[in-house]
Amino acid sequence: MKIRPLHDRVVVRRKEEEQKTAGGIVLPGAAKEKPNQGEVVAVGEGKQLENGDVRALSVKVGDTVVFGRYADSNTLKVDGEELIIMSEGDIYGVLEG
């Protein structure tokens, strides 16, 4: 199954959760924080402006993005994989390099 987000929406696959802290301590499932980074897997056609024009999104498929901790309120499962649908405005930045 494929998903095509509408307008200024972006579909993100969250990065894998860390199993250990920087000091090497293994975290139990409940103590782990969900990562706030992920890979863009689909983007909408753009944001429609008041004058009717469509502004293209600043992110593209394959970008690694940073988003807010609470941006995952719109999660869904597609082919057994958990994905997040968020507005482009919920993305803080794109990791480069």
C-alpha positions in Angstrom: 0.0 0.0 0.0 1.2 3.5 -0.8 0.3 6.8 0.9 0.1 10.2 -0.7 -0.1 13.1 1.7 -2.2 16.1 0.8 -1.1 19.7 0.6 1.7 20.6 3.0 1.7 17.2 4.8 4.8 15.0 5.0 5.1 11.3 5.9 8.1 10.4 8.1 9.6 7.1 9.2 11.0 7.6 12.7 14.6 6.6 13.2 15.3 3.5 15.3 15.2 4.0 19.0 18.5 3.9 20.9 19.0 0.9 23.1 21.8 2.3 25.2 22.7 5.7 26.7 26.0 7.4 25.7 27.5 5.9 28.9 26.5 2.3 27.8 23.5 1.8 30.1 20.8 -0.3 28.5 17.4 1.3 28.7 14.2 -0.6 29.3 11.4 0.0 26.8 9.4 2.4 29.0 12.4 4.6 29.8 13.4 5.2 26.2 12.6 8.5 24.6 11.3 8.3 21.1 13.7 9.8 18.6 12.8 13.1 17.1 14.5 12.4 13.8 13.3 10.5 10.8 13.4 10.0 7.1 10.9 11.6 4.8 9.1 8.9 2.8 6.4 11.0 1.0 5.5 14.6 0.6 2.3 16.5 -0.5 2.1 18.8 -3.5 2.7 21.9 -1.5 0.9 24.6 0.6 -1.9 26.5 -1.1 -1.4 30.2 -0.6 -4.3 32.7 -0.2 -3.8 33.9 -3.8 -4.3 30.3 -5.1 -0.7 29.6 -5.9 0.9 26.5 -4.5 4.3 26.8 -2.7 6.4 23.7 -3.0 7.6 22.1 0.2 11.2 22.6 1.5 11.7 18.9 2.2 11.9 16.0 -0.3 11.7 12.2 -0.1 14.9 10.9 1.4 15.7 13.9 3.6 16.5 13.2 7.3 14.5 15.7 9.4 14.3 16.8 13.0 10.8 17.3 14.4 9.1 18.1 17.7 8.6 15.5 20.4 4.8 15.8 20.1 4.6 15.6 16.3 3.8 11.9 16.4 0.1 12.4 17.3 -0.9 11.3 13.8 0.7 7.9 13.4 -0.5 5.1 11.2 0.7 1.6 10.1 1.3 0.9 6.5 2.4 -2.6 5.6 3.4 -3.2 9.3 5.6 -0.1 9.4 4.7 2.8 11.8 4.7 6.2 10.0 4.0 9.7 11.1 2.0 12.2 9.1 2.8 15.8 10.0 2.6 19.3 8.6 5.7 20.8 7.1 5.5 23.4 9.9 6.1 20.6 12.5 9.6 20.0 11.0 12.3 22.0 12.6 15.1 21.3 10.1 16.8 19.0 7.6 20.0 17.3 8.7 22.7 17.6 6.0 26.1 16.0 5.6 
